Amino acid sequence: MAALLDVKNLGISFGGLRAVNGFDISIEKEELYGLIGPNGAGKTTVFNLLTGVYKPDSGKILLDGQDITGKKTIDISKAGIARTFQNIRLFKQLSALDNVKAGLHNKHHYSTMAGILRLPSYRRVEKEMDEQAMELLKVFDLEQEAHLTAANLPYGKQRRLEIARALATEPKLLLLDEPAAGMNPNETGELMDMIQFVRENFHMTILLIEHDMKLVSGICERLTVLNFGEVLAHGKTSDVLNDPQVITAYLGE
């Protein structure tokens, strides 16, 4: 079976420093895959390469057989990659509903003139988007907060809203950058359940960066470990987490 994401020999340098070197990863459809490593290992740089924030110096990125190497962020989003961020990036002064609707604009269109004049085409598209956004909010148990501003939501609900907005773009691949950052153990447990729910109910392929090893070992089927920008280990989660080289990299021994 062809991988949904197939990355070969990906690399980038900043000012002569090789931040990522020879990075390979292959993720099957509907797989829940983890990317781990010590701070500064290059994990977020990999996400930035996959989403077009950075253009690689070397290598190739294939998404569902389509070469997206070096494409613009908006084109990669349309091709089917969505992401969340370690530091939540919501439109803080917009409502929860409008945040999700922002993700729907990839799929819904009306002319500028229709929007200015509030023509029937505008009202029809807006109604469709309202309905779809509410459905997503219900999935994440956020329908009661639909008209609250994002800034006023508790941290855990902001995280759920960010994932709902990412799913509104109808991605093939969802990238989660440290989704458990700042969460207490109870919130992390709920997050684990939610990530598994998204994978199963949206038939989603998920790649996540995470430092919480309990979360990683609880939901990820396979892992890749980065250290100093290079792949240190990859394979089944239990095998990787018991690899002496991986333990040493984390403990600094």
C-alpha beads as a LAMMPS data file, in Angstrom:
LAMMPS data file: protein, C-alpha beads

253 atoms
252 bonds

1 atom types
1 bond types

-500.0 500.0 xlo xhi
-500.0 500.0 ylo yhi
-500.0 500.0 zlo zhi

Masses

1 110.0

Atoms # bond

1 1 1 0.000 0.000 0.000
2 1 1 1.330 3.432 -0.974
3 1 1 2.113 5.752 1.927
4 1 1 -0.026 8.864 2.357
5 1 1 3.097 10.860 3.278
6 1 1 6.449 9.843 1.831
7 1 1 9.447 12.063 2.627
8 1 1 12.930 11.311 1.313
9 1 1 16.264 12.938 2.224
10 1 1 14.698 16.200 3.414
11 1 1 17.160 18.871 4.502
12 1 1 17.551 22.571 5.244
13 1 1 20.344 24.836 6.479
14 1 1 20.183 28.203 8.212
15 1 1 23.315 30.316 7.930
16 1 1 25.537 27.301 7.401
17 1 1 23.953 25.313 10.240
18 1 1 22.311 22.078 9.067
19 1 1 18.993 22.176 10.959
20 1 1 17.531 19.051 9.319
21 1 1 19.625 16.551 7.389
22 1 1 18.582 13.470 5.406
23 1 1 15.150 13.222 7.020
24 1 1 13.018 10.276 5.838
25 1 1 9.520 9.326 6.944
26 1 1 6.746 7.176 5.487
27 1 1 3.246 7.261 6.995
28 1 1 0.376 5.016 5.940
29 1 1 -3.209 6.202 5.520
30 1 1 -5.087 6.484 8.857
31 1 1 -1.889 5.890 10.821
32 1 1 -1.216 7.735 14.077
33 1 1 2.510 8.497 13.971
34 1 1 4.764 10.301 16.442
35 1 1 7.794 12.533 15.836
36 1 1 9.822 12.921 19.022
37 1 1 13.227 14.137 20.130
38 1 1 14.964 16.465 22.595
39 1 1 14.402 20.226 22.489
40 1 1 16.126 21.751 19.463
41 1 1 16.219 18.447 17.565
42 1 1 14.500 19.947 14.498
43 1 1 10.946 18.635 14.920
44 1 1 9.094 21.911 14.348
45 1 1 11.475 22.675 11.465
46 1 1 10.258 19.436 9.841
47 1 1 6.641 20.590 10.284
48 1 1 7.556 23.946 8.732
49 1 1 9.099 22.146 5.759
50 1 1 6.047 19.913 5.328
51 1 1 3.686 22.917 5.388
52 1 1 5.674 25.259 3.135
53 1 1 6.793 27.731 5.808
54 1 1 10.360 26.795 4.806
55 1 1 11.556 25.571 1.425
56 1 1 13.911 22.566 1.684
57 1 1 17.454 22.646 0.320
58 1 1 17.209 18.971 -0.537
59 1 1 14.790 16.071 -0.622
60 1 1 11.255 15.387 -1.751
61 1 1 7.812 15.456 -0.089
62 1 1 5.010 13.369 -1.586
63 1 1 1.454 13.645 -0.252
64 1 1 -0.832 10.909 -1.538
65 1 1 1.472 10.581 -4.551
66 1 1 1.527 14.333 -5.299
67 1 1 4.864 16.150 -5.166
68 1 1 4.377 19.161 -2.863
69 1 1 8.079 19.918 -2.319
70 1 1 8.690 23.655 -1.962
71 1 1 5.085 24.664 -2.700
72 1 1 3.439 27.649 -1.021
73 1 1 1.668 27.153 2.309
74 1 1 -1.767 27.852 0.818
75 1 1 -1.218 25.307 -1.969
76 1 1 -0.064 22.669 0.529
77 1 1 -3.155 23.380 2.625
78 1 1 -5.350 22.874 -0.441
79 1 1 -3.445 19.672 -1.276
80 1 1 -4.477 18.300 2.114
81 1 1 -2.166 19.150 5.034
82 1 1 -3.482 20.993 8.098
83 1 1 -1.616 21.773 11.306
84 1 1 -1.979 23.044 14.827
85 1 1 0.740 24.872 16.752
86 1 1 2.517 24.403 20.074
87 1 1 1.361 27.921 20.998
88 1 1 -2.319 27.970 20.096
89 1 1 -2.986 30.266 17.128
90 1 1 -6.673 31.063 17.084
91 1 1 -8.340 34.262 15.950
92 1 1 -8.714 35.270 19.573
93 1 1 -11.304 38.041 19.085
94 1 1 -13.527 35.984 16.789
95 1 1 -16.163 33.562 18.018
96 1 1 -15.548 29.826 18.140
97 1 1 -17.986 29.485 15.216
98 1 1 -16.125 32.054 13.096
99 1 1 -12.788 30.371 13.845
100 1 1 -14.074 27.116 12.381
101 1 1 -15.642 28.952 9.438
102 1 1 -12.202 30.401 8.666
103 1 1 -11.054 26.836 7.998
104 1 1 -13.985 26.242 5.658
105 1 1 -12.977 28.997 3.212
106 1 1 -10.774 26.505 1.339
107 1 1 -13.960 24.836 0.075
108 1 1 -16.556 27.637 -0.067
109 1 1 -16.469 30.669 -2.343
110 1 1 -18.517 33.705 -3.277
111 1 1 -17.549 36.872 -5.137
112 1 1 -16.396 40.011 -3.365
113 1 1 -19.403 41.844 -4.799
114 1 1 -21.775 39.169 -3.475
115 1 1 -20.260 39.662 -0.037
116 1 1 -20.464 43.458 -0.130
117 1 1 -24.080 43.479 -1.348
118 1 1 -25.139 40.454 0.732
119 1 1 -26.525 38.783 -2.395
120 1 1 -28.419 35.451 -2.205
121 1 1 -25.266 33.536 -3.204
122 1 1 -23.441 35.064 -0.230
123 1 1 -26.276 34.229 2.181
124 1 1 -26.511 30.661 0.857
125 1 1 -22.776 29.993 1.265
126 1 1 -22.706 31.591 4.726
127 1 1 -25.658 29.418 5.826
128 1 1 -23.902 26.278 4.588
129 1 1 -20.719 27.273 6.404
130 1 1 -22.612 28.028 9.629
131 1 1 -24.186 24.573 9.513
132 1 1 -20.922 22.763 8.787
133 1 1 -19.039 24.719 11.456
134 1 1 -21.715 23.915 14.048
135 1 1 -21.482 20.230 13.186
136 1 1 -17.744 20.306 13.836
137 1 1 -18.225 22.201 17.095
138 1 1 -20.714 19.530 18.207
139 1 1 -18.175 16.790 17.481
140 1 1 -15.763 18.523 19.884
141 1 1 -18.475 19.303 22.457
142 1 1 -18.123 23.026 21.802
143 1 1 -21.573 23.903 20.477
144 1 1 -22.462 25.719 23.718
145 1 1 -19.425 27.966 23.191
146 1 1 -20.160 28.667 19.497
147 1 1 -20.738 32.390 20.006
148 1 1 -18.119 32.991 22.689
149 1 1 -14.885 34.671 21.646
150 1 1 -11.994 32.236 21.425
151 1 1 -9.950 34.264 23.934
152 1 1 -12.576 33.586 26.614
153 1 1 -12.476 29.800 26.280
154 1 1 -10.528 27.671 28.784
155 1 1 -7.170 26.397 27.539
156 1 1 -8.342 22.842 26.851
157 1 1 -11.310 24.072 24.813
158 1 1 -9.070 26.422 22.834
159 1 1 -6.957 23.400 21.926
160 1 1 -10.058 21.485 20.812
161 1 1 -11.213 24.486 18.782
162 1 1 -7.854 24.690 17.021
163 1 1 -8.126 21.029 15.996
164 1 1 -11.737 21.562 14.848
165 1 1 -10.611 24.498 12.690
166 1 1 -7.817 22.387 11.174
167 1 1 -10.310 19.632 10.313
168 1 1 -12.589 22.186 8.640
169 1 1 -10.058 22.359 5.790
170 1 1 -10.816 18.645 5.136
171 1 1 -7.170 17.571 5.278
172 1 1 -5.709 14.208 4.369
173 1 1 -2.935 14.676 6.933
174 1 1 -3.238 16.438 10.296
175 1 1 -0.041 17.705 11.943
176 1 1 -0.287 18.292 15.710
177 1 1 2.604 20.259 17.238
178 1 1 2.806 19.419 20.965
179 1 1 -0.973 19.278 21.498
180 1 1 -0.555 18.391 25.203
181 1 1 1.662 21.410 25.980
182 1 1 0.364 23.208 29.069
183 1 1 -2.208 20.534 29.915
184 1 1 -2.691 18.785 33.240
185 1 1 -2.849 14.946 33.358
186 1 1 -6.662 14.905 33.193
187 1 1 -6.719 17.202 30.162
188 1 1 -3.986 15.115 28.519
189 1 1 -6.083 11.973 28.993
190 1 1 -9.048 13.663 27.346
191 1 1 -6.788 14.838 24.519
192 1 1 -5.582 11.265 23.889
193 1 1 -9.194 10.111 23.575
194 1 1 -9.977 13.018 21.242
195 1 1 -7.009 12.344 18.932
196 1 1 -8.010 8.693 18.639
197 1 1 -11.624 9.744 18.003
198 1 1 -10.498 12.063 15.186
199 1 1 -8.425 9.323 13.587
200 1 1 -11.235 6.770 13.718
201 1 1 -14.236 8.974 12.874
202 1 1 -12.621 11.239 10.289
203 1 1 -10.435 8.432 8.858
204 1 1 -7.565 10.831 9.481
205 1 1 -3.841 10.319 9.156
206 1 1 -2.087 12.072 12.048
207 1 1 1.538 13.029 12.658
208 1 1 2.228 14.535 16.050
209 1 1 5.156 16.097 17.851
210 1 1 4.956 15.506 21.575
211 1 1 7.154 15.478 24.685
212 1 1 4.615 13.681 26.883
213 1 1 5.819 10.093 26.596
214 1 1 2.666 8.741 28.247
215 1 1 0.609 10.251 25.442
216 1 1 3.069 9.087 22.785
217 1 1 3.218 5.508 24.060
218 1 1 -0.564 5.470 24.533
219 1 1 -1.664 6.382 21.018
220 1 1 1.209 6.296 18.486
221 1 1 1.711 3.121 16.488
222 1 1 5.131 4.105 15.154
223 1 1 7.705 6.752 15.981
224 1 1 10.594 8.596 14.416
225 1 1 13.177 10.121 16.753
226 1 1 15.114 13.222 15.699
227 1 1 18.364 14.286 17.333
228 1 1 20.466 17.230 16.098
229 1 1 18.393 17.310 12.909
230 1 1 18.966 13.672 11.946
231 1 1 16.895 10.530 12.373
232 1 1 18.175 8.631 15.381
233 1 1 15.644 5.797 15.325
234 1 1 12.301 4.815 13.830
235 1 1 9.926 1.888 14.114
236 1 1 7.265 0.489 16.422
237 1 1 6.666 2.726 19.419
238 1 1 7.636 0.198 22.103
239 1 1 10.843 -0.731 20.273
240 1 1 11.878 2.895 19.761
241 1 1 11.187 3.955 23.357
242 1 1 13.332 1.074 24.621
243 1 1 16.228 1.828 22.257
244 1 1 19.342 2.650 24.354
245 1 1 20.355 5.408 21.915
246 1 1 16.957 7.075 22.295
247 1 1 17.099 6.842 26.098
248 1 1 20.578 8.368 26.072
249 1 1 19.495 11.223 23.775
250 1 1 16.657 12.132 26.135
251 1 1 18.574 11.740 29.359
252 1 1 21.768 13.267 27.991
253 1 1 23.943 10.482 29.352

Bonds

1 1 1 2
2 1 2 3
3 1 3 4
4 1 4 5
5 1 5 6
6 1 6 7
7 1 7 8
8 1 8 9
9 1 9 10
10 1 10 11
11 1 11 12
12 1 12 13
13 1 13 14
14 1 14 15
15 1 15 16
16 1 16 17
17 1 17 18
18 1 18 19
19 1 19 20
20 1 20 21
21 1 21 22
22 1 22 23
23 1 23 24
24 1 24 25
25 1 25 26
26 1 26 27
27 1 27 28
28 1 28 29
29 1 29 30
30 1 30 31
31 1 31 32
32 1 32 33
33 1 33 34
34 1 34 35
35 1 35 36
36 1 36 37
37 1 37 38
38 1 38 39
39 1 39 40
40 1 40 41
41 1 41 42
42 1 42 43
43 1 43 44
44 1 44 45
45 1 45 46
46 1 46 47
47 1 47 48
48 1 48 49
49 1 49 50
50 1 50 51
51 1 51 52
52 1 52 53
53 1 53 54
54 1 54 55
55 1 55 56
56 1 56 57
57 1 57 58
58 1 58 59
59 1 59 60
60 1 60 61
61 1 61 62
62 1 62 63
63 1 63 64
64 1 64 65
65 1 65 66
66 1 66 67
67 1 67 68
68 1 68 69
69 1 69 70
70 1 70 71
71 1 71 72
72 1 72 73
73 1 73 74
74 1 74 75
75 1 75 76
76 1 76 77
77 1 77 78
78 1 78 79
79 1 79 80
80 1 80 81
81 1 81 82
82 1 82 83
83 1 83 84
84 1 84 85
85 1 85 86
86 1 86 87
87 1 87 88
88 1 88 89
89 1 89 90
90 1 90 91
91 1 91 92
92 1 92 93
93 1 93 94
94 1 94 95
95 1 95 96
96 1 96 97
97 1 97 98
98 1 98 99
99 1 99 100
100 1 100 101
101 1 101 102
102 1 102 103
103 1 103 104
104 1 104 105
105 1 105 106
106 1 106 107
107 1 107 108
108 1 108 109
109 1 109 110
110 1 110 111
111 1 111 112
112 1 112 113
113 1 113 114
114 1 114 115
115 1 115 116
116 1 116 117
117 1 117 118
118 1 118 119
119 1 119 120
120 1 120 121
121 1 121 122
122 1 122 123
123 1 123 124
124 1 124 125
125 1 125 126
126 1 126 127
127 1 127 128
128 1 128 129
129 1 129 130
130 1 130 131
131 1 131 132
132 1 132 133
133 1 133 134
134 1 134 135
135 1 135 136
136 1 136 137
137 1 137 138
138 1 138 139
139 1 139 140
140 1 140 141
141 1 141 142
142 1 142 143
143 1 143 144
144 1 144 145
145 1 145 146
146 1 146 147
147 1 147 148
148 1 148 149
149 1 149 150
150 1 150 151
151 1 151 152
152 1 152 153
153 1 153 154
154 1 154 155
155 1 155 156
156 1 156 157
157 1 157 158
158 1 158 159
159 1 159 160
160 1 160 161
161 1 161 162
162 1 162 163
163 1 163 164
164 1 164 165
165 1 165 166
166 1 166 167
167 1 167 168
168 1 168 169
169 1 169 170
170 1 170 171
171 1 171 172
172 1 172 173
173 1 173 174
174 1 174 175
175 1 175 176
176 1 176 177
177 1 177 178
178 1 178 179
179 1 179 180
180 1 180 181
181 1 181 182
182 1 182 183
183 1 183 184
184 1 184 185
185 1 185 186
186 1 186 187
187 1 187 188
188 1 188 189
189 1 189 190
190 1 190 191
191 1 191 192
192 1 192 193
193 1 193 194
194 1 194 195
195 1 195 196
196 1 196 197
197 1 197 198
198 1 198 199
199 1 199 200
200 1 200 201
201 1 201 202
202 1 202 203
203 1 203 204
204 1 204 205
205 1 205 206
206 1 206 207
207 1 207 208
208 1 208 209
209 1 209 210
210 1 210 211
211 1 211 212
212 1 212 213
213 1 213 214
214 1 214 215
215 1 215 216
216 1 216 217
217 1 217 218
218 1 218 219
219 1 219 220
220 1 220 221
221 1 221 222
222 1 222 223
223 1 223 224
224 1 224 225
225 1 225 226
226 1 226 227
227 1 227 228
228 1 228 229
229 1 229 230
230 1 230 231
231 1 231 232
232 1 232 233
233 1 233 234
234 1 234 235
235 1 235 236
236 1 236 237
237 1 237 238
238 1 238 239
239 1 239 240
240 1 240 241
241 1 241 242
242 1 242 243
243 1 243 244
244 1 244 245
245 1 245 246
246 1 246 247
247 1 247 248
248 1 248 249
249 1 249 250
250 1 250 251
251 1 251 252
252 1 252 253
